[in-house]
Amino acid sequence: RQERDTCLAALPSTLEKRVTSRALRHPRVRGVAHCVVRYDNTKVLAKVDVILPDAMTLRAAHGVAGALRRSILRGVPELHEVDVDCELDERRARTSRRGVGRGRHTSCM
């Protein structure tokens, strides 16, 4: 417990870079739309929005989110909790569907 408390001196921007890098390692993640790290008393919390393929099912997205959460917590041990949200990559879908479904977002974890 004391080890984690001593790590609170890490800058949020440094931790955000590490979380983003870890998320981008997953083969199904096309990008990171947003990442924020914040402190809540002695806890370090992260929220990361990842971009997944448009054709991915909700079940598959949920699996990716769970795997990412575990990977990020292992790779960035200063974190106490990670919230992974999934967004669909609709760049291709917008042209084929003429804007239908624009802005779809799902909270996977």
Secondary structure as the mmCIF struct_conf table of DSSP 4:
data_model
#
loop_
_struct_conf.conf_type_id
_struct_conf.id
_struct_conf.beg_label_comp_id
_struct_conf.beg_label_asym_id
_struct_conf.beg_label_seq_id
_struct_conf.end_label_comp_id
_struct_conf.end_label_asym_id
_struct_conf.end_label_seq_id
HELX_RH_AL_P HELX_RH_AL_P1 GLN A 2 THR A 6
HELX_RH_3T_P HELX_RH_3T_P1 CYS A 7 ALA A 9
BEND BEND1 ALA A 10 ALA A 10
HELX_RH_AL_P HELX_RH_AL_P2 PRO A 12 LEU A 24
TURN_TY1_P TURN_TY1_P1 ARG A 25 ARG A 25
BEND BEND2 HIS A 26 HIS A 26
TURN_TY1_P TURN_TY1_P2 PRO A 27 ARG A 28
STRN STRN1 GLY A 31 ASP A 40
TURN_TY1_P TURN_TY1_P3 ASN A 41 THR A 42
STRN STRN2 LYS A 43 PRO A 53
TURN_TY1_P TURN_TY1_P4 ASP A 54 ALA A 55
HELX_RH_AL_P HELX_RH_AL_P3 LEU A 58 GLY A 75
TURN_TY1_P TURN_TY1_P5 PRO A 77 GLU A 78
BEND BEND3 HIS A 80 HIS A 80
STRN STRN3 GLU A 81 ASP A 89
HELX_RH_AL_P HELX_RH_AL_P4 ARG A 91 ARG A 97
TURN_TY1_P TURN_TY1_P6 ARG A 98 GLY A 103
STRN STRN4 HIS A 105 SER A 107
#
